[in-house]
Amino acid sequence: MPGLTIDPELFASLGAFMSENPAEAREPGDLLAFRAATTEMYAAFTESLPMPPEVEHRVLTTESADEASVDLHWFSPSTPAAGATAAVVHAHGGGRVAGAVSMFAPFIAQFVASSGVPFLSVEYRLAPEFPGSKAGEDVFAGLMWLVGHAETLGVDPARIAVMGESAGGGLAASAAIMARSAGVRLARQILIYPQLDDRTVDPDPALAPVVGSMYSDNRAQWDGVLGDARGSADVPATIAAARLTDFAALAPAYLEVGSLDIFRDETTAYAQKLWKAGVDAELHVLPGLIHGWDHLPPFIGIHEGVYARRVAVLRAL
């Protein structure tokens, strides 16, 4: 496949991981099987990744738009900052149908330990049990809770960012859109290989050989969220951020995606629309990398530099 080859070190790491952690066969579109597989995979990902002792974790709660209770996981340095600090509202990955904060906690805590910036990770509700706008409303509720409790937590409300990876990146982007509508100014939206567009369901022939079941999984995930509305003209940007038509005055963005990720084109298109609207956006397309590459142990050589850049973005908030 000339021009599109997986990073050799990642290829070797992926092969070793799959050999040690063989995945059970599952039917395409089986969301509950995908959820179970994701749980098993992240248990293996984080098995050798310790929680930093210098990071504290406590669980708070708020209410979503429908008055449902939503848990908010507050990860903060155990030594308080001298003054008001920046903070990040985080949404985890999992296609909006899988995942939990606990599965991503070691990665979140590592960011807190490295940057000194506390994270509020939202335990948003999952589709298909809670479809439509529920997950996005939960994340936005977490953001508004942090804005309202910033002083108590020692947070500068002008230095709050939203961040997420994969589905969480899409939810973070939608939260930034809702924040603009609510008159809340964010310091940054940090979107790591974000799931932005419900229309990314038809395989790209150049990518299909290296992405496995990602296209069928993405279709099923969006079906779980949107049902028959997927791909129609009726999908709002507060669910699929790529549907936005007016990008003006959104928070400045940091976007990152691998060149072998099915979300590559929607991520680069999102950056271009931000630029055309006069919004600052920093885009990195990482050659030879697939979706979720940065969570796969052992970390490959490029991981150190990419991670350092993300930490620098957090420290600059």
matplotlib code that plots the C-alpha trace (Angstrom):
import matplotlib.pyplot as plt

x = [0.0, 2.3, 2.2, 0.1, 2.1, 1.8, 4.7, 7.0, 7.4, 3.7, 3.1, 5.4, 3.9, 0.4, 1.3, 2.8, -0.2, -2.7, -0.7, -0.7, -4.3, -6.3, -9.7, -12.8, -14.7, -17.7, -20.5, -20.1, -22.7, -23.0, -22.6, -22.7, -19.9, -17.9, -18.4, -17.1, -14.2, -13.3, -13.4, -11.0, -8.7, -8.3, -7.7, -4.8, -3.6, -3.4, -2.2, 1.3, 0.5, 0.4, -1.7, 0.8, 0.9, 1.1, -2.4, -5.6, -9.0, -12.4, -15.9, -18.4, -21.8, -24.0, -27.3, -27.7, -30.3, -32.9, -32.0, -30.2, -27.3, -23.9, -20.6, -17.7, -14.2, -11.8, -8.1, -5.8, -2.3, -2.0, 0.0, -2.3, -1.1, -0.1, -2.8, -5.8, -4.9, -6.2, -8.4, -9.7, -13.1, -12.5, -14.6, -13.3, -13.3, -15.3, -17.5, -20.2, -21.3, -18.4, -15.9, -15.8, -13.7, -12.1, -10.7, -9.0, -8.0, -4.3, -3.9, -5.8, -3.8, -0.5, -1.6, -2.3, 1.0, 3.0, 1.2, 0.0, -3.4, -6.4, -8.9, -12.7, -13.6, -17.3, -19.0, -21.4, -24.2, -23.7, -25.8, -27.8, -29.4, -29.1, -29.1, -29.2, -28.0, -27.6, -23.8, -23.2, -25.6, -23.8, -20.4, -21.7, -23.3, -19.9, -18.4, -21.0, -20.5, -16.8, -17.4, -19.8, -17.4, -14.1, -13.4, -14.0, -11.6, -8.9, -9.6, -9.3, -12.6, -10.8, -8.4, -10.8, -10.4, -12.4, -10.5, -11.3, -10.0, -12.1, -15.7, -14.6, -13.0, -16.3, -18.1, -15.5, -16.0, -19.8, -19.3, -17.3, -20.2, -22.6, -20.3, -20.3, -24.1, -24.1, -21.6, -18.9, -15.4, -13.1, -9.3, -8.9, -10.6, -8.1, -9.4, -7.4, -8.4, -12.0, -15.2, -16.9, -19.1, -21.9, -21.4, -18.0, -19.3, -18.2, -14.8, -11.9, -10.3, -6.8, -7.5, -9.8, -6.9, -5.3, -8.3, -10.0, -13.6, -13.5, -15.8, -18.5, -18.0, -18.3, -21.6, -23.0, -21.9, -23.6, -26.7, -26.8, -26.6, -28.9, -30.9, -32.5, -31.4, -27.8, -26.6, -29.8, -30.1, -31.6, -28.4, -27.4, -23.8, -24.4, -24.3, -22.1, -19.8, -18.9, -22.5, -21.7, -22.1, -20.9, -17.5, -16.9, -15.9, -15.3, -12.5, -9.0, -8.3, -5.5, -6.3, -4.3, -5.0, -3.1, -2.7, -4.2, -7.2, -10.7, -11.3, -8.3, -10.4, -13.1, -10.5, -8.6, -11.8, -12.8, -9.5, -9.9, -13.4, -12.0, -9.3, -11.8, -13.8, -10.8, -10.4, -6.8, -6.3, -3.1, -3.4, -1.1, -1.5, 0.9, 2.2, 1.7, -0.4, -3.8, -6.7, -5.8, -2.2, -1.1, -2.8, -1.1, 1.7, 4.6, 4.7, 6.6, 9.3, 7.2, 5.0, 7.4, 7.4, 3.7, 2.9, 5.3, 3.5, 0.1, 1.5, 2.9, -0.6, -2.0, 0.7, 0.0, -3.7]
y = [0.0, 2.8, 6.0, 4.6, 2.3, 1.7, 2.8, -0.2, 0.1, 0.4, -2.6, -4.7, -3.5, -4.1, -7.6, -8.5, -7.1, -9.0, -12.2, -11.8, -10.6, -12.3, -10.7, -12.9, -12.8, -10.5, -9.7, -6.3, -3.9, -5.8, -2.8, -4.8, -7.1, -4.0, -2.6, -5.8, -6.0, -2.3, -3.0, -6.0, -4.1, -1.2, -3.5, -4.9, -1.4, -0.1, -3.2, -1.9, 1.8, 2.8, 5.7, 8.4, 8.8, 12.6, 12.7, 12.7, 11.4, 12.1, 11.8, 14.7, 14.9, 17.2, 17.0, 16.8, 18.7, 16.0, 16.1, 12.7, 12.5, 12.5, 11.6, 13.9, 12.5, 15.2, 14.4, 17.0, 17.3, 16.3, 19.5, 22.4, 25.2, 28.5, 30.4, 29.7, 27.1, 26.0, 23.0, 20.5, 19.0, 15.6, 13.1, 9.5, 7.5, 4.4, 5.3, 6.8, 3.2, 1.9, 3.0, 4.5, 7.0, 4.2, 2.6, 5.8, 7.0, 6.1, 8.1, 11.0, 11.0, 10.9, 14.1, 15.7, 14.6, 15.8, 19.1, 20.1, 20.8, 19.2, 17.2, 16.8, 13.7, 13.2, 9.8, 10.5, 8.1, 5.7, 4.8, 2.8, 2.9, 6.7, 7.8, 11.2, 14.2, 12.6, 12.1, 15.6, 17.1, 15.3, 16.6, 20.1, 19.8, 18.9, 21.9, 24.3, 22.7, 23.4, 27.0, 27.4, 25.8, 27.2, 29.4, 26.6, 24.3, 26.9, 27.1, 30.2, 30.2, 31.9, 29.0, 26.1, 23.8, 20.8, 17.7, 14.2, 11.3, 9.6, 9.8, 12.0, 14.3, 14.6, 15.3, 17.9, 19.6, 19.7, 21.0, 23.9, 24.6, 24.6, 26.8, 29.4, 29.4, 29.8, 32.7, 30.7, 31.4, 28.4, 28.6, 25.6, 22.6, 19.7, 17.1, 13.9, 11.8, 13.0, 11.2, 14.2, 13.1, 10.5, 10.3, 8.6, 5.1, 4.2, 2.6, 4.5, 1.9, 3.1, 2.8, -0.2, -2.8, -1.4, -0.3, -3.6, -3.2, 0.5, 1.5, -1.0, -0.2, 3.5, 2.9, 0.9, 3.4, 6.3, 4.1, 3.5, 7.3, 8.5, 5.6, 6.2, 9.9, 8.9, 10.6, 12.6, 16.4, 16.4, 15.7, 18.7, 19.8, 19.4, 15.6, 15.4, 18.5, 18.2, 19.3, 22.8, 25.5, 28.6, 28.1, 31.7, 32.6, 29.0, 28.2, 27.8, 24.2, 21.6, 18.7, 15.5, 12.4, 9.6, 9.4, 5.8, 6.8, 6.7, 10.1, 11.7, 13.4, 14.7, 16.0, 17.9, 19.2, 20.5, 22.3, 23.9, 25.2, 26.6, 28.4, 29.8, 31.2, 32.9, 30.5, 29.5, 25.8, 23.7, 20.5, 17.5, 14.5, 11.8, 9.6, 5.9, 5.9, 4.3, 5.1, 4.8, 4.2, 6.1, 3.8, 0.7, -0.7, -0.6, 3.0, 3.5, 6.0, 8.8, 8.7, 10.7, 13.7, 13.6, 13.3, 16.2, 18.4, 17.6, 18.4, 21.7, 22.6, 21.9, 23.9, 26.8, 27.1]
z = [0.0, -1.3, 0.8, 3.6, 5.8, 9.5, 11.7, 11.9, 15.7, 16.2, 13.9, 16.0, 19.3, 18.0, 16.9, 20.3, 22.2, 20.1, 20.5, 24.3, 24.4, 21.6, 21.1, 20.9, 17.6, 17.7, 15.2, 13.6, 15.1, 18.4, 20.7, 23.9, 22.6, 21.6, 25.1, 26.7, 24.4, 25.2, 28.9, 28.5, 26.2, 28.5, 31.5, 29.5, 28.4, 32.0, 33.7, 34.0, 34.1, 37.8, 39.2, 40.2, 44.0, 43.7, 42.2, 44.3, 43.0, 44.4, 43.0, 42.9, 41.3, 39.4, 37.5, 33.7, 31.7, 32.4, 36.2, 36.0, 38.4, 36.8, 38.5, 38.1, 38.8, 40.1, 39.6, 41.1, 42.4, 46.0, 46.6, 46.0, 43.7, 45.2, 43.2, 40.9, 38.3, 34.9, 34.7, 32.1, 31.6, 30.1, 28.3, 27.7, 24.6, 23.7, 20.8, 23.1, 23.7, 25.9, 28.4, 31.9, 33.7, 35.7, 32.5, 31.5, 35.0, 34.8, 31.6, 33.1, 36.3, 34.3, 32.5, 35.9, 37.3, 34.3, 33.8, 37.3, 35.7, 37.4, 35.4, 35.8, 33.9, 33.3, 33.7, 30.9, 30.0, 27.2, 24.2, 23.2, 26.6, 26.6, 23.0, 21.3, 23.2, 26.7, 26.6, 25.4, 27.9, 30.7, 29.6, 29.3, 32.7, 34.0, 32.4, 33.8, 37.3, 37.1, 36.0, 39.0, 41.5, 40.1, 43.1, 45.6, 43.7, 43.2, 39.4, 37.3, 35.3, 32.4, 32.0, 31.7, 28.6, 27.3, 26.2, 25.0, 22.9, 20.2, 21.2, 24.1, 21.6, 19.7, 23.0, 24.0, 20.6, 21.1, 24.6, 23.2, 20.8, 23.7, 25.8, 23.0, 23.0, 26.8, 26.7, 28.4, 27.1, 27.1, 27.0, 24.6, 23.1, 22.9, 20.5, 20.2, 17.2, 17.7, 16.6, 15.0, 12.1, 11.9, 8.2, 8.4, 7.7, 4.2, 4.1, 2.4, 0.2, 1.2, 4.9, 5.0, 5.0, 8.1, 10.3, 10.9, 12.0, 12.7, 9.9, 10.9, 14.6, 13.8, 11.9, 14.7, 17.4, 15.6, 15.0, 18.8, 19.3, 16.5, 15.3, 11.9, 12.0, 11.4, 8.1, 7.8, 7.7, 11.2, 13.2, 15.4, 16.0, 19.7, 19.0, 15.9, 15.9, 12.2, 11.4, 12.6, 10.0, 12.0, 13.5, 14.5, 18.1, 19.1, 21.5, 20.0, 19.3, 19.4, 17.1, 16.7, 14.5, 12.9, 9.1, 9.3, 11.5, 10.0, 11.7, 9.9, 7.2, 9.6, 12.0, 9.3, 7.8, 11.3, 11.6, 8.2, 9.1, 12.3, 10.3, 7.8, 10.7, 12.1, 15.0, 16.0, 15.5, 15.8, 13.8, 13.9, 11.5, 12.7, 9.9, 10.2, 13.3, 13.8, 16.1, 19.8, 19.2, 22.2, 24.7, 23.4, 25.5, 25.4, 24.2, 21.0, 20.4, 19.0, 22.1, 24.2, 21.9, 21.3, 25.0, 25.8, 23.3, 24.8, 28.3, 26.9, 25.7, 29.1, 30.9, 28.6, 29.5]

ax = plt.figure().add_subplot(projection="3d")
ax.plot(x, y, z, "-o")
ax.set_aspect("equal")
plt.show()
